[in-house]
């Protein structure tokens, strides 16, 4: 193996940039998501739920509805027609605009979001199977060296940082209704995925080497569980109130972490400087607790609110050189409502449309340069009935912002569009008497 010689400030730059990179063989033009804040920890934690939840600010802990699948609280799965098959498939587009520190950027991404299926088990019980994202990583930066001393020593230099990947959750659960008012549910969750973080140094006029690629590759897998309950109390003949709670167990993300650094000489020879593979990913997801309530008037209107909290303090993460990052406590407040003019109107289609709206305020687990990175937004949406029964097309819009331009941080304005298909069929469990 050849040894790469770098002197003076060149050596300092090589050592401090060792955080992530395979630029020579990677494309930096196709990211599944885009936010600079996904450079830390497990990345950008995804907002859970279908278009039904997201259009109401993300409500789900204290909400139940026989027409839609609400996987945020496994206890709500039993709220359904006992002879029906239900499925939900969703997609999401995100448009992000960044500004701060004299820089501006924009990026659009489009991804499949979730796949859900629920089936009845018995009269008062149901089963759910599904897949949805837990976190996403997607960022790319580049900067040219401006220090004359460095340029005189090693020539023109460009620094690149690039990250991609994320964590997906597969889950299977069941819910049962005890008595008439109390429902309980449980889910087994499997987290899996890959996260790749690259940092590269490109030399434009060096007579010795062409580029240095360094990085961290993570392959992740872990099991955990989630518990939920909901209690419903009638307030009048057609108005009821529901309270709910969820608790997700802590998960240690097992798997492999590979740290490497390679250098490509001007002649095209690849030298390995560092290659270290460990079975400690230095990542984990803390336990999560959520509470919520809703008030509903049959198929007319509903109003509710949720509070969700996670304590990331003390969670182990790989350090980001040169950046003061510490995980903190995250929390979310979500408020939302829906209204349907007349669900059973046979003359006017628009009266059967369900309209929704909501607000949310999130404190993320990211504490950067002593500042908590928070986000807030407004959501709107609707469910458009299709054909018979409860089949529908769900649309949602999320307009929000995250971060700030002060304290050397970036401000993120984003527009998220979601679309999902909710399928509801009872023919799967009905057998005709005559063929």
N, C-alpha and C positions, 0 to 999 in steps of 0.2 A: 504494500500500500504506500503510495507517495504521500508526503506531508506537504501541506500547503503553507507557504510562508507569507505571513502578513505582519507588518510592523506598525509601530506607532498607533495613530488613531484608527488605522485600518483594523488592527487586532481588537481594539475596544468595540468597534462597530459590529464585528463578527460575533463577539461574545454576547453583546446586549440584544442582538436581533434574534437569538435562538429561541423562538417561540412557536413557529409553525411554517412549513413551506415545501412544496414540490412543484414549483411553477413551471419548470421546463416541460413536464408531461401533463399539465393541467390546463383546462380552459377556465377563464374567469368571467365568462360571459353568460353562463346559465346557472343561476342560483334558484333554489326552490323558494327562498324567502330573502328578504333584504332588510337588515337593521344592524347598525354598527354595535348596538348593545348586545348582540348575540355572540360577541367575542368572549364574553365572560361565562364561567360556570357551565351549566347545561344548555346555555343558549336562551333564546326567547321563549318563555313558557306560553304555550298556545292557549287561547281562550276556549274553554270547553263548550260543548253543546251543539245542537243543530240550529238551523235557521229559526226554529220555534223559540229556542232559548236566546240566541244572539240578538234577535230583533227586539227583545225586551231587556236589554242591558246585560244579558247573561244569566237571568233568573233560572233556577232549577231545583234548589234545595227544598223549598216548600211548595212546589208546584206539581200538580198532577192533572192529566187530561187524557181521556180515553181515545182521543183522535191522534195523538202524537207520541212518539217515543222520547222520553226524557231520561237520558242515561246519566245525568249529573247526580241524581239520587236513585240508587238501585231499588229503593222501596216503592218508587212510583211506577215501576214496570207492571205491577199487578193491576193497575187502573186501566182496564181494557175490556173489550167484549170477549167473553170467555171462549168464543168459537172462532176468533179471528187470527189471521196471520198478518203481521205488520213488518214493514221494512222501510229503511230510510237511507238514502244515498245523497251525499252532499259534496259540493265543490266550492272553492273560494278563490277570489282574486284580490290581490293587495297592491295598491298604488302608494308608494312611499316617496315623500319629498323631505330632504334633509337640508339644514342650514345651520351655520354657526362657525366661529373661528375663521371667517372669511371664505368658507367653502360652501358649495351648493351641489346637490346631487339628487337624482330621481331614479326610481327603479320600479318595474312592474313584474309581478309573478302570478302564476295561476296553478293551483294544485287541487287534487282530490283531497277532501277533508275527512270524511268518515263513511263507514258502511255499518249498518245496524240491522239486526233481525231479532224479533221477539215472537215467542210462541207460548200458548197456554200449556200448562202442565196438568192442572186440575181446576176445579171451579174457582178456587181462591188462590191460585198460584200461577206464576209465569216465569219464563226463561228468557234471558237476553244473551246474544253473542254480538261482538262488535270489534271494530278497530278504529282508532282515532289518534291524531298526533298529540304528543305531550309537550315537546319542545322542538324548535327549529333553529338551525344555525345557517346564516348566510350573510357574508360581508366581504368587502374588498376595498383596499386602500392602496394608494401608490403615492410616493413622494420622492422628489429628486434632491440630492445632496446640494446644499448651498454654501457649506463651509469651505472657504478657499484653501485652507490648510489640507483638508481631506482631499479635495479635488486635485491639488498639486501633487499629492502623494500617490493616490490610486486612480486618478482620472475621474470621468463622469460616473456617478453612482445613482442607481434608482432602487428604492426600497418598496417592497410589495408585501401586503398581508391579505390573506384570502382564507375564508372558512366556509365549509359546507357540511350538510348532514342534519342529524337530528335524532330524536327519540320518539318511537311509536309505542302505543300501548294497545295490546290485545287483551280483551276481557271477556269473561263469561260469568254470569250471575243468575240469581234467582230471587224472587220476591214472593211473599205470602201475606195474605190479609188475615189478621187475627181479629176475631169478632167482626164488627161492622165498621169500626172507626180507626183501628190501628193497623198499619202495614209495615213490615220489616223486610229488608233486603240485604244481600251480601254479594260481593263480586271478587273473583280472583283476577289479578292483573299481572300481565307479563310485559315489562319494559324491554325493548330491544332497539338497536340501531347502531349507527356509526357516526362519529364526529371527526372531521379532519380539519386541522388548523395549520396553515402554511405561512411561513415568512421567507422572503427571498431577497437576496441582494444581487442586482444585475450591474455588471461593470461594462461600460460602453467603450472605454479606451485603454483598459489594462493590457499589458503585454504578457501577463502571466496567467490570469484566469478570467473566465467568462461570467460565471454566476455561482452563488452559494445558495443552496436550498436546505431549509431546516423545517422541522415540524413535529407535531404530535398527532398520532392516529389513535382513535379510541374505538374499540369494539365492545359494545355494552349489552348486558342481559341481566335481568333481575325480576324476582317475583315479589308481589305485595298483595294486600287485600283492602277492600273498602266495605264499610258498613253504613247502612242508612235506615232511617225510620221516618214515618209520617203519621200524624194523627189529625183526623178531620172531625170537626164539630159543626152540626147544623145550627145556624143562627136564626133561620126562619124557614118557611116552606121551600123557597127556591134560592136561598143564600147560605153558603157554608164557608167556614174558615179552616185552613190547613196549616199546621206547623210542621217543620221537618228539620232533621239534623243528619250530617254525614261525618264520618271519620275515616281517613285513609292512613294506613300504617306507613311507617318509615321504610325506605328501601335503600339498601346499599347496592350501588351499581357495580356489579362484578363484571369481569371481562379482562381485556388486555389493553395496555397503553404502550405505544411504541414511540420513543423519542429518537430522532435521527438528525443528522446533518451531513450533507454531501457537497462536494465542490466539483465544478466542471472547468477543466483547464481550457486554454485557448485551442489546444490540439484536439479537444473533444473527449479527453480522458476523464472518467468519473472516479473521484476519490471519496471514500467513506471516512468521515471524520468522527462521527458519533453514531452508534446504533445500540439502543438500550431498550429491551422489551421487558415489561413487568406485568404481573397479573393483578396489580393494584391500579385501578382507574383513577383513584383519588377523586371520586365523585359519589354523591348520594343525594337522595330526595327526602326531605324531612316529612314528618306526619302533617296532615292537613285536617282542619276542623271547620265545618260550615254549619250555619243555622239560617233558617228562612221561614217566611210565612206568605200566605196568599189568601185573598178573599174573593170568592167567585159567586156570580149569579148564573147558575146553570150554563146554558150555551150563549149567554149574552155578553158578559164582561168579566174581567178578572184583573186584580191589582195585587202586586206583591213586592217583596224586598228580600235580599240575601246579604249575609256577611260571611266571608271566608278568610281564614287566617292560616299562615304557615310561618314557622320560626326557622329560618335558614341560618341563624347565628351559630357559628361554630362548625358549619358544614365545611368539609374539606374539599378544596378545589386546587388545581394546578395554578401556580402563581402566574400573573401576567407581568413580565419585566417592564419596569418604567411606569406602571400605572397603579395608583392607590385604589385597589378594589377589595372590598370586604362584604361578604354576604350578610344581609340583615333580615328583619322580619318583614314578610309581605302580607298584605291584606287587601281585600276588595269589598266595596259596597256597591250593590246593584239594585236598581229600582226599575220596575217596568209594568206595563199594562197592556191589555188587548180588548178589542171591542168588535162584535159581530152584529150588524143590523138585524138580520133574520136568517139564521142558519138553514131554515127549512122552507124558505121562500121558493116557489116554483115558477114565478113569473119574472122576477128581476134578478139577474145573475149577481150584480154588484152587491146586493143585500146579503149574499151568502159568503162574501169575502170577509176574512178576519184581518183587521188592521191592528198593528202593534207599534209600540214605542218604548224607549227606555233610556236610562242614564247609568253611567258607571264611573267609579273613581278607584284606580288601582295604585297601591304602593308596591313596587316590585321588590324583589330580594336583592337588587343591584344597588350597592352603595359605592359610588365612584367619586374619588377626590373629595370624600366627606359629604357628598350630596346623594340623597335618596332619589332614584330615577322613578318618577311617577307618571301615570298616564290618566287621561280622562276623555270621555267621549259621549256621543249621542247616537242612539241606534233607532232605526225605523225598519218596518217590514210588513209583509202581508202573506197570507196563505190563499192561493187561488184554487177553488174546488175544481176537480177534474172528474168527469164521468160520475160514477155512483159512489155510494157509501162515503168514506172519509179520505179518499185519494185526493192529494193536493200537490200543488207546486208552491214551494216556499221561497220567498225573496227577502233578502235583508241587506241593509246598508249601515255601515259603522263608520262614522266620521270622528276622528280623535287626534290627539297629539300626545307626545311623550318627550320627556327631557326638557332642557332649557338651553338657551344660547349663552348664559352666564357661566362663570367658573370653568371655562375651557371645555364645556360639554357641547353636545349637539342637540338641536331641537328637531323632532320628527313629527311631521304632519302626515297622516295616512287616511286612505279611503279603502275600506274593505267591503267587497261585494260578495254575497253568498247566495247560492241557489241549491235547493235540495228537493228531492222527490220523495214524498211520503206515500207509501202504498199500504192499503188496508183492504184485506180480502177475507170474506168468511166462507167462500166456496171451497177452500182447502179442506174444511172440516165438515162439509155437508155431503152426504151421499144420497143421490137420487134413488127413489124407490123403484123407478122404471127406467130402463135404458131406451 
